[in-house]
Amino acid sequence: MGSHPRSRAMFDRTRTDCDIWVFNEAVSNGTFPEATLCFQMHLPAIWRNPQNRNDPGHFNWLNKQEEIPVYMMDVNPDVPRSLKYPIQEILEMIGNDPNHFLTSTVPQAMALAAYQNQYKRIEIYGVAMETNTEYQFQREGVAYWYGFLKGRGIDVYFADETFKALLYGYEGEVALPYETFEMRIAELRPGFDNLEAEYTGAAKMLALHVDELEHRDATKEVHESLNKVLELSNKLGSLNGATQENERYKAKADKMREAAEGEFIFSRQEFESAAKNSQDKAQEFQVQVNVLSGQGELVHQSLLSAAKGSPKRKKLLDGYRALLDRYLKTHNMAMIYAGASSENFKYMSILDKKIRAAGGSKSEAVLLERTQDA
């Protein structure tokens, strides 16, 4: 019996046909005085704490009460009804497998029930593990021992809907319509041509100002033109990346439809993996951009220190142009991958909303997790 109020309230407290196992302060604070067994699997510093937020009198109860056995990590003389949890025996029961999944007191209780091997049915109430705090790591422990108990032939009832899932491959697949990619490409194209023309014009203006460096200090004009080119590169590269990504998905969907009688589906993981890969590539190119930027500044300063119109200055200017060309191409690639990554995150967001609409937060958790083996 856990502490989550929703399914805890489902338990018929007038029943006399079962043992009732609870955790921590559930008896001492009056939540479940009818319990027949308690688990207190924490260090003494916790259960002795006089400022215990769930029950300041918990240690006093442990020290005085003589009715209910209390499983602890070890027998403690200050807890008359304390019992040592048989951790070694339970680990031996599963062959001392390091993947023991004893991740919280709930699976420890389930493991004890399996070890005792005296119950035909086990019912679990008040254990929802809904939030992604520590429960994210405790769910797998409960799931493991749920299966273990089932494998022992024990009937297990789990009151909350934590593990209720759609039948993989048969039920509730959430997908994007095929037209999604065509429509998105059509949406992106109009802005692409205008931006490309504007970028070409800005790049030509930058080249003119760079040419002026041979005979005068046109640093201000070069920096202003470069900033304009980079601003347009951000927009154009992102747009280009988004368009290419949609074209890639459309081509992939076409192949899937051809092979599967007109059907296709991309799991959420498809977009998540692509987003991560594009993000990593964007970061790689951005590192190169930063390096080239530093090199460009050094060459720029050397160029200005050479005599105006001299062969040395002209040679340095040729190197500066080549470096600037590499810098802009690398920056464009960083923006293309950033645009592709952003597009994938957008599709992940759309799928998340569809998943929530298909069955709420529980459906969302189930469907997001089941894509892991898609």
C-alpha positions in Angstrom: 0.0 0.0 0.0 1.7 3.2 -1.2 0.8 6.8 -0.5 -0.8 8.0 -3.8 -4.3 9.0 -2.8 -6.1 8.0 -6.0 -5.6 4.3 -6.1 -5.1 4.0 -2.3 -8.7 5.1 -2.0 -9.7 2.2 -4.2 -8.8 -0.3 -1.5 -11.6 -1.7 0.6 -10.4 -1.1 4.2 -13.0 -3.4 5.7 -11.3 -6.4 4.1 -10.0 -9.1 6.4 -8.8 -11.6 3.8 -5.3 -10.1 3.2 -2.1 -8.9 4.8 -1.4 -5.2 4.4 2.1 -4.1 3.8 3.0 -0.4 4.1 6.0 1.9 3.9 7.8 4.3 6.2 5.5 6.4 8.3 2.1 5.1 7.0 1.3 3.4 10.4 2.8 5.9 12.8 1.1 8.9 11.2 -2.3 7.2 11.2 -2.7 6.7 7.5 -2.9 2.9 7.7 -3.2 1.7 11.3 -4.6 -1.6 10.1 -1.3 -2.6 8.4 0.2 -5.9 9.3 3.7 -5.2 8.1 5.9 -2.1 7.6 9.0 -1.4 5.7 11.5 1.2 6.9 14.5 0.7 4.5 16.3 4.0 5.2 19.4 4.9 7.2 18.9 5.7 10.9 19.6 9.4 10.3 16.3 9.5 8.4 14.0 7.4 10.6 15.4 9.0 13.8 14.9 12.5 12.5 12.7 14.5 15.0 11.8 16.8 12.2 10.4 14.1 9.9 8.1 15.9 7.6 5.6 13.0 7.4 5.6 12.2 11.1 7.8 13.9 13.7 6.9 11.1 16.1 7.9 8.3 13.8 11.0 7.2 15.8 9.0 7.2 19.0 6.5 4.8 17.3 9.3 2.6 16.1 10.8 2.5 19.5 7.6 1.8 21.5 5.2 -0.2 19.3 5.2 -4.0 19.6 2.4 -5.0 17.3 3.7 -4.7 13.7 6.9 -6.2 12.3 9.2 -3.6 10.6 11.6 -4.7 7.9 14.8 -2.7 8.0 18.3 -3.0 6.5 19.4 -4.6 9.8 17.9 -5.5 13.2 18.1 -2.4 15.4 17.9 -2.6 19.2 16.0 0.7 19.3 13.3 -0.9 17.2 11.9 -3.9 19.1 9.9 -5.3 16.2 12.7 -4.8 13.6 13.5 -7.6 11.2 16.5 -7.7 8.9 15.5 -7.6 5.2 16.9 -10.7 3.6 18.9 -8.9 0.9 21.5 -11.6 0.3 18.9 -14.4 0.0 16.9 -12.3 -2.4 19.9 -11.5 -4.5 20.8 -15.2 -4.5 17.2 -15.9 -5.6 17.9 -14.1 -8.9 21.3 -15.6 -9.3 23.2 -12.6 -7.9 22.3 -10.7 -11.1 23.7 -7.2 -10.8 20.5 -6.1 -12.7 18.5 -6.6 -9.5 16.1 -3.7 -10.1 15.7 -3.1 -6.3 15.3 0.6 -7.0 12.9 1.6 -4.2 11.0 0.0 -1.3 8.1 -1.1 -3.5 10.2 -3.5 -5.5 11.9 -4.6 -2.3 8.5 -5.5 -0.9 7.6 -7.3 -4.1 10.9 -9.2 -4.0 10.2 -10.2 -0.4 6.8 -11.6 -1.4 8.4 -13.6 -4.1 11.1 -14.9 -1.7 8.5 -15.9 1.0 6.5 -17.6 -1.7 3.3 -17.9 0.4 0.9 -15.6 -1.4 -1.4 -16.5 -4.3 -2.3 -12.9 -5.1 -0.7 -9.6 -4.6 -2.5 -6.3 -5.0 -0.6 -3.0 -5.3 -2.4 0.3 -4.4 -1.2 3.8 -4.0 1.9 3.3 -6.3 1.5 5.5 -9.3 5.1 6.7 -10.1 3.7 9.3 -12.5 6.2 12.2 -12.2 9.6 12.2 -13.9 11.5 12.8 -10.7 12.9 9.8 -8.8 10.0 7.7 -10.0 11.4 7.7 -13.5 14.1 5.4 -12.2 11.8 3.4 -9.9 9.3 2.4 -12.5 11.6 -0.2 -14.1 12.1 -1.8 -10.7 8.4 -2.3 -10.1 7.9 -3.5 -13.7 10.7 -6.1 -13.3 9.3 -7.5 -10.1 5.8 -7.4 -11.4 7.0 -9.8 -14.2 9.0 -11.8 -11.7 5.9 -12.4 -9.6 3.9 -13.3 -12.6 6.6 -15.7 -13.6 6.2 -17.4 -10.2 2.6 -18.0 -11.0 1.3 -15.3 -8.6 -1.7 -13.3 -9.6 -0.7 -9.6 -9.5 -3.1 -6.7 -9.6 -1.8 -3.2 -10.1 -4.4 -0.6 -9.3 -2.9 2.4 -11.0 -2.7 2.7 -14.8 1.1 3.2 -14.8 1.9 0.1 -16.9 -1.2 0.0 -19.1 -0.1 0.4 -22.6 -1.3 0.1 -26.2 -0.5 -3.2 -27.9 2.7 -2.5 -29.9 2.2 -2.7 -33.6 -1.6 -3.3 -33.3 -3.1 -0.3 -31.5 -3.0 3.5 -31.5 -0.1 4.4 -33.8 0.2 8.2 -33.9 1.4 9.4 -37.3 1.8 12.5 -39.5 -0.3 12.6 -42.7 1.7 12.1 -45.9 0.6 15.6 -47.1 2.5 17.1 -44.1 5.8 17.2 -46.0 4.4 18.4 -49.3 2.5 21.2 -47.6 5.6 22.2 -45.5 7.8 22.4 -48.6 5.2 24.5 -50.4 5.1 26.8 -47.3 8.9 27.2 -47.2 9.6 27.8 -50.9 8.2 31.3 -51.4 10.6 32.8 -48.8 13.6 30.9 -50.2 13.9 32.7 -53.6 13.6 36.2 -52.1 16.2 35.4 -49.4 18.6 33.9 -51.9 18.4 37.0 -54.1 18.9 39.3 -51.1 21.9 37.1 -49.9 23.5 37.2 -53.3 23.3 41.0 -53.3 24.7 41.4 -49.8 27.6 39.0 -50.7 28.5 41.1 -53.7 28.5 44.2 -51.6 30.8 42.5 -49.1 33.2 41.5 -51.9 33.3 45.1 -53.1 34.2 46.4 -49.7 36.8 43.6 -49.3 38.4 44.7 -52.6 38.7 48.2 -51.1 41.1 46.9 -48.4 43.9 46.8 -51.0 44.2 50.6 -51.0 42.4 51.8 -47.9 41.1 50.7 -44.4 37.6 49.7 -45.2 37.3 47.7 -42.0 34.0 49.4 -40.9 32.3 48.8 -44.2 33.6 45.1 -44.4 32.2 44.4 -40.9 28.9 46.0 -41.6 28.5 44.1 -44.9 29.7 40.8 -43.2 27.1 41.2 -40.4 24.4 41.7 -43.1 25.5 38.6 -45.0 25.6 36.5 -41.7 22.1 37.7 -40.8 20.8 36.6 -44.1 22.8 33.4 -43.9 21.1 32.5 -40.7 17.7 32.9 -42.3 18.6 31.3 -45.6 20.5 28.4 -44.1 17.7 27.6 -41.7 15.2 27.7 -44.4 17.3 25.6 -46.7 17.9 23.0 -43.9 14.2 22.8 -43.2 13.3 22.4 -46.9 15.9 19.7 -47.4 14.7 17.8 -44.4 11.1 17.8 -45.6 12.3 16.7 -49.1 14.2 13.9 -47.4 11.2 12.7 -45.4 8.9 13.0 -48.4 11.3 10.8 -50.5 11.6 8.3 -47.7 7.8 8.2 -47.3 7.4 7.6 -51.0 9.7 4.6 -50.8 7.8 3.3 -47.8 4.4 3.7 -49.5 5.7 2.0 -52.6 6.8 -1.0 -50.6 3.9 -1.1 -48.2 0.8 -0.6 -50.4 0.5 3.1 -49.9 1.3 3.1 -46.2 4.1 4.8 -44.3 4.8 5.8 -40.7 7.7 7.6 -38.9 8.0 7.0 -35.2 8.8 9.9 -32.9 12.3 8.4 -32.5 12.9 9.0 -36.2 12.6 12.7 -35.7 14.4 12.7 -32.4 17.4 10.9 -33.8 17.5 13.2 -36.9 17.2 16.2 -34.6 20.1 15.0 -32.5 22.3 14.2 -35.5 21.6 17.6 -37.1 22.3 19.4 -33.9 25.6 17.6 -33.5 26.6 18.5 -37.1 25.6 22.1 -36.5 27.8 22.3 -33.5 30.7 20.8 -35.4 30.5 23.4 -38.1 30.0 26.2 -35.6 33.3 25.2 -33.9 34.9 25.5 -37.4 33.2 28.9 -37.9 34.7 30.1 -34.6 38.2 29.0 -35.6 38.0 30.6 -39.1 36.7 33.8 -37.5 39.8 34.0 -35.3 42.1 33.3 -38.3 40.3 35.9 -40.4 40.8 38.6 -37.8 44.5 37.8 -37.7 44.9 38.0 -41.5 42.8 41.2 -41.5 45.2 42.8 -39.0 48.3 41.7 -40.9 46.8 43.0 -44.2 46.2 46.4 -42.7 49.8 46.6 -41.4 51.2 46.0 -44.9 51.7 49.0 -47.2 48.7 50.1 -49.2 48.7 48.7 -52.7 51.9 46.7 -52.1 52.4 43.2 -53.4 52.5 41.9 -49.8 49.1 43.5 -49.1 47.6 42.1 -52.3 48.9 38.6 -51.4 47.4 38.9 -47.9 44.2 40.1 -49.4 43.9 37.0 -51.6 44.4 34.9 -48.6 41.8 36.9 -46.7 39.2 36.4 -49.5 39.8 32.6 -49.5 39.5 32.5 -45.8 36.3 34.6 -45.9 34.8 32.3 -48.5 35.5 29.2 -46.3 34.1 31.1 -43.3 30.8 31.9 -45.1 30.4 28.4 -46.6 31.0 26.8 -43.2 28.6 29.2 -41.5 26.0 28.3 -44.1 26.4 24.6 -43.4 26.0 25.2 -39.6 22.8 27.1 -40.3 21.5 24.4 -42.7 22.0 21.7 -40.0 20.5 24.0 -37.4 17.4 24.5 -39.6 17.1 20.7 -40.1 17.4 20.1 -36.4 14.7 22.8 -35.7 12.4 21.2 -38.2 12.7 17.8 -36.5 12.0 19.3 -33.1 8.9 20.9 -34.6 7.6 17.5 -35.8 8.4 16.0 -32.4 6.2 18.7 -30.8 3.4 18.0 -33.3 3.6 14.2 -32.5 3.7 14.9 -28.7 0.4 16.9 -29.0 -1.2 14.1 -31.0 0.0 11.5 -28.5 -1.5 13.5 -25.6 -4.8 13.9 -27.5 -4.8 10.1 -28.1 -4.8 9.3 -24.4 -3.4 11.9 -22.1 -0.1 11.9 -20.2 -0.2 8.2 -19.7 -0.6 7.5 -23.4 2.1 10.0 -24.1 4.6 8.2 -21.8 3.7 4.8 -23.3 4.0 6.0 -26.9 7.2 7.9 -26.4 8.8 4.9 -24.7 7.6 2.3 -27.3 9.4 4.1 -30.1 12.7 3.1 -28.5 12.6 -0.2 -30.3 10.9 1.0 -33.5 
